[in-house]
């Protein structure tokens, strides 16, 4: 048993414990509470110097495996060219697909590792990672293999997601057939993914096509998620609610009427403020979603084109400023609600029986995790009770 003491504030989405202590056994939280109430025996004690402790952050939406860059796209957008216009003429995601699909598993691991380590430094112990930059069955499976190999060399828990991203410019029907007859079944047979995600958008997939992918995913034992309502309303949110998917992500174009579809719904609304900042598009209606009773999560959407955001704590800070969340709501969105968006039940809280994943802040006040900009508010990250 290891005891962490001299904690100024031990913060869970449900409570704040002042002058606290935390006991860990075999990677799991055994006890937590006011330090004066500790009556157990500890084999070792670590003094946390009067700092605040929060649950380790959970990033529920990243595209952290890619090759190449999108600096030319960035320059074009700064000159007034729209994101969708760049995509329609073969740039954007399509340029990243061409470069990523040509890489080996080893090179993809080498490229992605520093991105994951940056997210960890920002307090993230659990990180969702998507494929989606492959197009061919073989290239998509290579991306998922890279995530599996990466999970062996980093301490963070990586949650792999098979993303059905955008259709090819030609042979759309053949591509759909290859996804449902080869890609999803092969990923399932090899245990390479936790869920299947589909991008529903004018330049991507229709709600009807997404439903076919969802049905195939479930037939192969996968949970489902959707990218939707990013630029247009094409029925993706309604499909996600109707099909009880784990999460509907983006929602920048979500209407007030659609907000109420998520009220009290098990499907989590995952918002991604880095996209709004980087692309200059309206922010997802986080305040309205929470007021309506929706469960809201926040992710970085780390990717080369629309959200080069390498910090989960900064994503939460942006959610306060751009999406209207309070500090407490942002912490919940980056912990327990983010866990729900991934279908996880063993993380996101500091309480007995949960994974001993927690972050020690530089500050004695937990609110610094969503207040500070341009500096890292996290001093140490512990994963399964060990310093990462």
Buried (B, 14 or more C-beta within 10 A) or exposed (E): BBBBBBBBBBBBBEEEBEBBBBBBBEEBBBBBBEBEEBEEEBEEEBEBEEBBBBBBBBBBBBBBBBBBBBEEBBEBBEEEBEBBEBBBEEBBBBBBBBBBBEBEBEEBBBBBBEBBBBBBBBBBBBBBBBBBBBBBBEBBBBBBBBBBBBBEEBBBBBBBBBBBBBBEEEEEEEBBEBBBEBBBBBBBEEEBBBBBBBBBBEBBBBBEBBBBBBEBBBEBEBBBBBBBBBBBBBBBBBBBBEBEBBBBBBBBBBBEEBBBBBEEBEBBBBBBBBBBBBBEBEBBBBBBBBEBEBBBBBBBBBBBBBBBBBBBBBBBBBBBBBBBBBBBBBBBBBBBBBBBBBBBEEBBBBBEEBBBBBBBBBBBBBBBBBBBEEEBBBBBBBBBBEEB
